[in-house]
Amino acid sequence: MTKRITIMLDEDLFKKLRILQSKKIVQTEKSVSFSKIINYTLRKGLK
């Protein structure tokens, strides 16, 4: 189940997440949503 939330990101974090998103798109040659990148990064960091 997913929940819709609103968060405020610092500009530097936003840019880093967008770069990560673009790398994943190039690697997979598929669309990767910004939400998926945020979830991936949070899961990785909370291990």
QUIWOVEN-V79422 format. One record per residue. N is the residue number from 1. PSI is psi in degrees with one decimal (* if undefined). Layout:
n/psi
N/PSI
N/PSI
//
This chain:
n/psi
1/135.1
2/153.3
3/139.2
4/125.4
5/163.3
6/130.7
7/158.9
8/125.5
9/141.1
10/150.7
11/-40.2
12/-38.4
13/-40.1
14/-45.4
15/-42.3
16/-40.0
17/-38.4
18/-38.2
19/-44.0
20/-41.2
21/-45.1
22/-36.2
23/-41.5
24/-37.8
25/-42.8
26/-42.5
27/-44.1
28/-15.3
29/31.4
30/165.3
31/136.0
32/118.5
33/156.5
34/-36.1
35/-40.8
36/-39.2
37/-42.3
38/-45.6
39/-43.7
40/-47.1
41/-42.4
42/-44.2
43/-44.2
44/-41.9
45/-24.8
46/3.8
47/*
//
